[in-house]
């Protein structure tokens, strides 16, 4: 089973040389810490940063340099800062190769709910709506079940939707799954996790190949 860093490390393997990547709030922000050093990647944050690096070491934070989740970040040589108009023009113009988001629920048809729980205070949808409407390639990083043990991979989302049919791949603490016309396809198992455990934790339609490899986190 993976922890949050393990999920981020697995997703980092999906990042290719030359990609422009948007990192959502939560687990996705950890991905920048695990990208291979021999490739060139530009991380974008919708608050107006292009060229994010790993999180700063304690004591080296700059409170004026933050990501969309208001976490302090580092920037790489050549990084740029710009206004929201430019940032969302980049997103809406489909100039981002990969978008990595957290989610509260994902449906078997690729719908995503990641911005609101009814009855709880929320400041707004933020950039999530633009990201899911514009992105060509969305990977979700999340836990397979909620704190009560209920599946977050569902036939249909029960929470307010952010986008319809937009998620391509999901990496959880238990597995890697792809969204297909026939529902979820199990691609890899997390270390030490059985196919039976994944089936039990998945409420949506799940296709399981005859052999499901255990994921490899090393490069």
C-alpha positions as CSV (number, residue, x, y, z in Angstrom):
1,X,0.0,0.0,0.0
2,X,1.2,3.5,-0.8
3,X,1.3,6.6,1.3
4,X,0.8,10.1,-0.3
5,X,4.5,10.3,-1.3
6,X,4.2,6.9,-2.9
7,X,1.2,8.0,-5.0
8,X,3.2,11.1,-6.1
9,X,6.2,9.0,-6.9
10,X,4.2,6.7,-9.1
11,X,2.5,9.6,-10.9
12,X,5.9,11.2,-11.5
13,X,6.6,8.3,-13.9
14,X,3.9,9.6,-16.1
15,X,5.7,12.9,-16.6
16,X,7.6,13.1,-19.9
17,X,10.5,15.2,-21.1
18,X,9.3,18.6,-22.4
19,X,5.9,18.4,-20.6
20,X,4.1,21.4,-19.2
21,X,2.3,20.1,-16.1
22,X,-0.3,21.6,-13.8
23,X,-0.3,20.4,-10.2
24,X,-3.5,20.6,-8.2
25,X,-3.8,21.0,-4.5
26,X,-2.9,18.2,-2.1
27,X,-1.0,15.0,-3.2
28,X,-0.4,16.4,-6.7
29,X,1.9,19.1,-5.3
30,X,4.3,16.3,-4.2
31,X,4.9,15.1,-7.7
32,X,7.5,17.8,-8.4
33,X,9.7,16.2,-5.7
34,X,10.0,12.9,-7.7
35,X,10.4,13.8,-11.3
36,X,13.5,12.4,-12.9
37,X,16.5,14.8,-13.0
38,X,17.5,13.9,-16.5
39,X,14.3,15.3,-18.1
40,X,13.1,18.9,-18.5
41,X,9.6,19.7,-17.1
42,X,7.8,22.9,-16.5
43,X,5.4,22.9,-13.6
44,X,2.6,25.5,-13.8
45,X,0.3,26.7,-11.0
46,X,-2.8,28.6,-11.9
47,X,-2.1,31.4,-9.5
48,X,0.5,32.5,-12.0
49,X,3.8,30.5,-11.7
50,X,5.6,28.6,-14.4
51,X,8.8,26.8,-13.5
52,X,8.0,25.5,-10.0
53,X,10.6,23.3,-8.3
54,X,10.5,21.1,-5.2
55,X,9.2,22.3,-1.8
56,X,11.8,24.4,0.1
57,X,13.7,23.1,3.0
58,X,12.7,24.3,6.4
59,X,14.1,27.8,7.1
60,X,14.5,28.5,3.4
61,X,10.8,29.4,2.6
62,X,9.9,32.6,0.9
63,X,6.3,33.6,2.0
64,X,5.8,35.5,-1.3
65,X,6.5,32.5,-3.5
66,X,3.5,30.1,-3.3
67,X,1.5,27.6,-5.3
68,X,-2.3,27.6,-5.8
69,X,-2.7,25.8,-2.5
70,X,-0.9,28.7,-0.7
71,X,2.1,26.4,0.1
72,X,5.6,27.9,-0.2
73,X,7.5,26.6,-3.2
74,X,10.8,27.0,-4.9
75,X,11.3,28.1,-8.5
76,X,13.8,26.8,-11.1
77,X,16.2,29.0,-13.2
78,X,14.1,30.7,-15.9
79,X,10.8,30.6,-13.9
80,X,8.3,33.2,-14.6
81,X,5.4,34.9,-12.7
82,X,2.3,36.3,-14.4
83,X,-1.3,37.4,-13.8
84,X,-4.4,35.2,-13.7
85,X,-5.4,36.2,-17.2
86,X,-2.2,34.9,-18.7
87,X,-2.3,31.8,-16.5
88,X,-5.8,30.8,-17.5
89,X,-5.1,31.6,-21.1
90,X,-2.4,29.0,-20.9
91,X,-4.9,26.5,-19.4
92,X,-7.9,27.3,-21.6
93,X,-5.7,27.4,-24.7
94,X,-4.7,23.8,-24.0
95,X,-1.0,24.5,-23.6
96,X,-0.7,22.2,-20.6
97,X,0.3,18.6,-21.5
98,X,-0.7,16.9,-18.2
99,X,-3.0,18.0,-15.4
100,X,-2.7,16.2,-12.0
101,X,-5.6,16.7,-9.6
102,X,-6.9,15.4,-6.3
103,X,-10.5,14.2,-6.1
104,X,-13.1,13.3,-3.5
105,X,-14.9,11.0,-6.0
106,X,-14.3,9.7,-9.6
107,X,-17.0,7.8,-11.5
108,X,-16.5,4.8,-13.8
109,X,-17.1,7.1,-16.8
110,X,-14.4,9.5,-15.8
111,X,-16.5,12.2,-14.1
112,X,-14.7,14.0,-11.2
113,X,-16.0,15.7,-8.0
114,X,-13.2,17.6,-6.3
115,X,-14.4,21.0,-5.2
116,X,-17.3,20.8,-2.8
117,X,-19.0,18.8,0.0
118,X,-22.6,20.0,0.5
119,X,-23.0,21.7,3.9
120,X,-19.3,22.6,4.3
121,X,-17.9,26.0,3.7
122,X,-16.0,26.4,0.5
123,X,-14.4,29.5,-1.1
124,X,-15.3,28.4,-4.6
125,X,-14.3,26.1,-7.4
126,X,-11.1,28.0,-8.0
127,X,-9.3,26.8,-11.2
128,X,-10.6,23.3,-11.1
129,X,-13.5,23.9,-13.6
130,X,-11.1,25.4,-16.1
131,X,-8.6,22.6,-15.7
132,X,-11.0,19.8,-16.2
133,X,-12.8,21.5,-19.1
134,X,-9.6,22.3,-21.0
135,X,-7.1,19.5,-20.2
136,X,-6.5,16.7,-22.6
137,X,-4.8,14.4,-20.1
138,X,-5.9,14.3,-16.5
139,X,-4.5,12.0,-13.8
140,X,-6.2,11.9,-10.4
141,X,-4.2,11.3,-7.2
142,X,-6.3,10.2,-4.3
143,X,-6.9,7.6,-1.6
144,X,-9.0,4.7,-2.8
145,X,-11.5,5.0,0.0
146,X,-12.7,7.7,2.3
147,X,-12.1,7.9,6.1
148,X,-15.2,5.8,6.7
149,X,-13.8,3.1,4.4
150,X,-16.3,3.7,1.6
151,X,-15.1,3.6,-2.0
152,X,-14.3,6.9,-3.8
153,X,-14.4,5.1,-7.2
154,X,-18.1,4.9,-8.0
155,X,-20.6,4.1,-10.6
156,X,-21.7,7.7,-10.4
157,X,-20.4,10.6,-8.3
158,X,-22.6,11.6,-5.4
159,X,-21.0,15.0,-4.8
160,X,-21.3,18.1,-7.0
161,X,-19.4,17.5,-10.2
162,X,-16.4,19.5,-11.4
163,X,-16.2,17.9,-14.9
164,X,-17.8,15.1,-17.0
165,X,-15.8,12.3,-18.6
166,X,-12.5,14.0,-18.3
167,X,-10.3,11.7,-16.1
168,X,-8.0,9.3,-18.0
169,X,-6.1,7.6,-15.2
170,X,-6.2,7.3,-11.4
171,X,-3.4,6.5,-9.0
172,X,-4.5,5.6,-5.5
173,X,-2.9,4.1,-2.4
174,X,-4.0,0.7,-3.7
175,X,-3.7,0.7,-7.5
176,X,-3.3,2.4,-10.9
177,X,-6.5,2.4,-12.9
178,X,-7.5,3.7,-16.4
179,X,-10.9,5.0,-17.3
180,X,-12.3,3.1,-20.3
181,X,-15.7,2.9,-22.1
182,X,-16.3,-0.2,-19.9
183,X,-15.4,1.4,-16.6
184,X,-12.2,1.2,-14.6
185,X,-9.4,-1.0,-15.9
186,X,-7.0,-2.3,-13.2
187,X,-3.4,-1.6,-14.6
188,X,-1.2,-2.1,-11.5
189,X,-1.3,-3.1,-7.9
190,X,0.4,-1.2,-5.1
191,X,3.1,-3.2,-3.4
192,X,1.6,-5.8,-1.0
193,X,-2.0,-5.2,-2.2
194,X,-4.0,-8.0,-3.7
195,X,-6.5,-7.9,-6.5
196,X,-9.2,-8.9,-4.1
197,X,-8.5,-5.9,-1.9
198,X,-8.8,-3.6,-4.9
199,X,-12.1,-5.2,-6.0
200,X,-13.5,-4.8,-2.5
201,X,-12.6,-1.1,-2.4
202,X,-13.9,-0.3,-5.8
203,X,-17.7,0.4,-6.1
204,X,-17.7,1.2,-9.8
205,X,-17.4,-1.3,-12.6
206,X,-13.9,-2.8,-12.6
207,X,-12.2,-4.9,-15.3
208,X,-9.4,-7.1,-14.1
209,X,-6.9,-8.6,-16.6
210,X,-5.6,-12.1,-16.0
211,X,-2.3,-10.8,-14.8
212,X,-2.0,-7.5,-12.9
213,X,1.6,-6.5,-12.2
214,X,2.8,-4.9,-9.0
215,X,3.8,-1.3,-9.6
216,X,7.5,-0.4,-9.7
217,X,8.4,2.9,-8.1
218,X,12.0,3.1,-9.0
219,X,13.1,4.7,-12.3
